Amino acid sequence: MMLIKKTPSIKSAILRRIEESPEHSIFFINDFVELGSMETVRKVLQQARLLGLVSHVAHGIYVKPMQSRFGEVPPPLEKIAKEIAQRDRVEIMPTGSTAANILGLSTQIPMVVSYLTTGSSRTIKIGKRAIKFRHAAPRNFAYEGTTIPLVVQALKDLETENIGERELSALYQYLSNAQDKDTFLKDILLVPQWIQNLVKPIITNIQNETLATI
């Protein structure tokens, strides 16, 4: 007698994918549209939330929770922002206090993480915090690397009078450990002159130190 292979249901297929994913995995309804209609997927994700398999963090956005001995650990907003950009097939770049925090120029954790984007402007609320995307001109994404444009956005937010030895030291530390040093000299030519005056000596020092170790 020939055995008929049973096709797994949409619900079991979605739940299995969630269970096999690492903690803090981000899920969108569109991630499962190949399995069924958007309405069916939405209902299954709502059931997964009731089962404790995912948390609903924003409209159409779910995350597999991470637990610690202190309770559930909220997902990094930066991770959610990157996943949204990947889903929407757009570029994003940290800006303002978000960029300053990444570079170590500020230790304050912003309640709103901000990004320039090639996509549309919008704000997505995640609990008491939010992700803000602001549409920007293509020239903001004309750099070859990711470090120099990050520096530009952070320094623009701080302004010249707020940049001292501590900030320059933090910049030096970040640029020294960057993986895209080969893009520095080309990218620095695209930035405002006052930022060039601050950053070029740091780049020169890093290059000289690199040559000295060869």
C-alpha positions as semicolon CSV with decimal commas, in nm:
position;residue;x (nm);y (nm);z (nm)
1;M;0,000;0,000;0,000
2;M;0,138;0,340;-0,100
3;L;0,181;0,583;0,191
4;I;0,061;0,939;0,135
5;K;0,300;1,200;0,271
6;K;0,109;1,445;0,487
7;T;0,183;1,812;0,420
8;P;0,236;2,010;0,742
9;S;-0,028;2,271;0,817
10;I;0,044;2,643;0,783
11;K;0,026;2,677;1,161
12;S;0,270;2,396;1,235
13;A;0,512;2,522;0,966
14;I;0,514;2,875;1,112
15;L;0,545;2,757;1,472
16;R;0,829;2,522;1,383
17;R;1,019;2,802;1,209
18;I;0,977;3,021;1,517
19;E;1,083;2,746;1,757
20;E;1,395;2,670;1,551
21;S;1,501;3,037;1,536
22;P;1,738;3,193;1,793
23;E;1,612;3,429;2,061
24;H;1,555;3,788;1,950
25;S;1,477;3,676;1,595
26;I;1,251;3,932;1,428
27;F;0,946;3,818;1,232
28;F;0,725;4,007;0,989
29;I;0,399;3,880;0,844
30;N;0,560;3,891;0,499
31;D;0,818;3,637;0,616
32;F;0,554;3,364;0,595
33;V;0,340;3,466;0,294
34;E;0,467;3,172;0,093
35;L;0,285;2,948;0,342
36;G;-0,056;3,114;0,331
37;S;-0,255;3,437;0,313
38;M;-0,154;3,739;0,519
39;E;-0,469;3,707;0,729
40;T;-0,393;3,341;0,806
41;V;-0,033;3,423;0,897
42;R;-0,150;3,709;1,120
43;K;-0,385;3,476;1,308
44;V;-0,112;3,214;1,357
45;L;0,130;3,478;1,489
46;Q;-0,139;3,597;1,731
47;Q;-0,174;3,237;1,850
48;A;0,206;3,213;1,881
49;R;0,197;3,526;2,099
50;L;-0,065;3,370;2,326
51;L;0,159;3,063;2,355
52;G;0,451;3,284;2,456
53;L;0,655;3,194;2,148
54;V;0,671;3,553;2,021
55;S;0,610;3,902;2,153
56;H;0,426;4,167;1,952
57;V;0,654;4,472;1,953
58;A;0,489;4,692;1,686
59;H;0,234;4,675;1,406
60;G;0,321;4,368;1,200
61;I;0,647;4,308;1,390
62;Y;0,707;4,016;1,626
63;V;1,016;3,900;1,814
64;K;1,111;3,571;1,971
65;P;1,164;3,667;2,336
66;M;1,490;3,630;2,522
67;Q;1,465;3,542;2,888
68;S;1,707;3,615;3,170
69;R;1,684;3,558;3,544
70;F;1,545;3,911;3,565
71;G;1,270;3,846;3,310
72;E;1,227;3,914;2,940
73;V;1,510;4,105;2,772
74;P;1,382;4,361;2,517
75;P;1,531;4,331;2,168
76;P;1,785;4,598;2,063
77;L;1,610;4,868;1,860
78;E;1,912;4,875;1,629
79;K;1,847;4,513;1,536
80;I;1,481;4,585;1,462
81;A;1,576;4,888;1,250
82;K;1,819;4,681;1,042
83;E;1,559;4,408;0,991
84;I;1,301;4,666;0,878
85;A;1,552;4,815;0,632
86;Q;1,632;4,471;0,495
87;R;1,262;4,391;0,457
88;D;1,195;4,721;0,279
89;R;1,515;4,697;0,071
90;V;1,635;5,041;0,172
91;E;1,958;5,180;0,316
92;I;1,973;5,330;0,663
93;M;2,238;5,523;0,854
94;P;2,243;5,608;1,227
95;T;2,217;5,980;1,288
96;G;2,214;6,228;1,576
97;S;2,247;6,092;1,928
98;T;2,220;5,735;1,795
99;A;2,540;5,781;1,591
100;A;2,711;5,956;1,884
101;N;2,621;5,667;2,115
102;I;2,760;5,406;1,872
103;L;3,089;5,596;1,845
104;G;3,121;5,631;2,221
105;L;3,086;6,009;2,207
106;S;2,784;5,984;2,433
107;T;2,698;5,732;2,703
108;Q;2,333;5,834;2,715
109;I;2,100;5,573;2,568
110;P;1,849;5,757;2,348
111;M;1,479;5,680;2,392
112;V;1,439;5,734;2,019
113;V;1,696;5,577;1,787
114;S;1,727;5,781;1,469
115;Y;1,826;5,685;1,116
116;L;1,854;5,848;0,778
117;T;1,695;5,630;0,512
118;T;1,656;5,604;0,137
119;G;1,299;5,498;0,214
120;S;1,007;5,695;0,354
121;S;1,006;5,896;0,676
122;R;0,817;5,740;0,969
123;T;0,832;5,666;1,338
124;I;0,773;5,318;1,481
125;K;0,690;5,296;1,850
126;I;0,844;5,002;2,037
127;G;0,706;5,010;2,390
128;K;0,820;5,333;2,556
129;R;1,094;5,383;2,296
130;A;1,081;5,442;1,922
131;I;1,267;5,407;1,592
132;K;1,264;5,719;1,375
133;F;1,344;5,701;1,003
134;R;1,399;6,029;0,815
135;H;1,423;6,029;0,437
136;A;1,753;6,176;0,320
137;A;1,909;6,276;-0,011
138;P;2,117;6,010;-0,194
139;R;2,439;6,207;-0,128
140;N;2,419;6,096;0,236
141;F;2,473;5,738;0,117
142;A;2,747;5,809;-0,138
143;Y;3,030;5,687;0,088
144;E;3,223;5,367;0,023
145;G;3,254;5,276;0,389
146;T;3,027;5,301;0,692
147;T;3,257;5,461;0,950
148;I;3,313;5,810;0,806
149;P;2,941;5,879;0,741
150;L;2,869;5,765;1,096
151;V;3,128;6,013;1,224
152;V;2,974;6,290;1,013
153;Q;2,626;6,233;1,155
154;A;2,753;6,219;1,514
155;L;2,968;6,533;1,489
156;K;2,690;6,730;1,321
157;D;2,472;6,650;1,620
158;L;2,737;6,750;1,876
159;E;2,851;7,068;1,697
160;T;3,205;7,212;1,718
161;E;3,184;7,375;2,061
162;N;3,091;7,045;2,226
163;I;3,383;6,847;2,083
164;G;3,679;6,824;2,320
165;E;3,964;6,587;2,405
166;R;3,730;6,317;2,538
167;E;3,529;6,312;2,216
168;L;3,840;6,311;1,997
169;S;3,986;6,025;2,202
170;A;3,665;5,825;2,156
171;L;3,679;5,891;1,781
172;Y;4,040;5,776;1,768
173;Q;3,950;5,455;1,949
174;Y;3,658;5,379;1,718
175;L;3,844;5,460;1,396
176;S;4,144;5,252;1,509
177;N;3,923;4,944;1,537
178;A;3,719;5,005;1,221
179;Q;3,719;4,738;0,951
180;D;3,690;4,982;0,659
181;K;4,009;5,187;0,707
182;D;4,084;5,153;0,335
183;T;3,787;5,381;0,262
184;F;3,883;5,663;0,500
185;L;4,093;5,878;0,266
186;K;3,834;5,873;-0,011
187;D;3,530;5,918;0,213
188;I;3,680;6,204;0,415
189;L;3,681;6,417;0,097
190;L;3,299;6,409;0,095
191;V;3,252;6,561;0,441
192;P;3,223;6,927;0,549
193;Q;3,556;7,109;0,590
194;W;3,526;7,158;0,966
195;I;3,480;6,781;1,013
196;Q;3,777;6,715;0,783
197;N;3,989;6,941;1,006
198;L;3,897;6,732;1,311
199;V;3,914;6,383;1,162
200;K;4,203;6,400;0,912
201;P;4,475;6,421;1,185
202;I;4,323;6,114;1,353
203;I;4,328;5,921;1,026
204;T;4,691;6,027;0,964
205;N;4,796;5,908;1,312
206;I;4,624;5,573;1,263
207;Q;4,793;5,523;0,925
208;N;5,135;5,612;1,067
209;E;5,089;5,365;1,352
210;T;4,986;5,096;1,104
211;L;5,296;5,160;0,891
212;A;5,518;5,149;1,199
213;T;5,401;4,794;1,278
214;I;5,477;4,662;0,929
